[in-house]
Amino acid sequence: MNKIIAISTIVVSILLIISILLQNRGSGLSGTFGGDMSGYYTRRGFEKFLISFSIALSFLFIVLSIWNLFLAK
C-alpha cells in the first residue's frame, strides 16, 4: 500500500510541476521596459483549465502526503 501511495505522490508532483510551468505569467522583464499589461482580464479556455487542474493537483498532493505520513507511523 505504501508503494502505491509513494508512486502516486511522485506522479502527482511531476504533473503539478508541469502544470505550474505551463502557466503564463505574462510579466517577466516586460514591465521594466514599458510593456506591462496592467489591465484586468478573464481567464478563458485552456488557461482556466490549467489553473483549476493545478489547484486540484495541489489538493491531491497534500492529501496523499498526509495519508503517507499517517501510514508511515
RARAHU-V704865 format. One record per backbone hydrogen bond with DSSP energy under -0.5 kcal/mol. CO is the residue of the C=O (numbers start at 1). NH is the residue of the N-H. If there is no record, write none. Layout:
# RARAHU-V704865
CO:NH / CO:NH
This chain:
# RARAHU-V704865
1:5 / 2:6 / 3:7 / 4:8 / 5:9 / 6:10 / 7:11 / 8:12 / 9:13 / 10:14 / 11:15 / 12:16 / 13:17 / 14:18 / 15:19 / 16:20 / 17:21 / 18:22 / 19:23 / 20:23 / 23:25 / 27:30 / 29:32 / 29:33 / 30:35 / 31:34 / 36:38 / 44:47 / 45:49 / 46:50 / 47:51 / 48:52 / 49:53 / 50:54 / 51:55 / 52:56 / 53:57 / 54:58 / 55:59 / 56:60 / 57:61 / 58:62 / 59:63 / 60:64 / 61:65 / 62:66 / 63:67 / 64:68 / 65:69 / 66:70 / 67:71 / 68:72 / 69:73
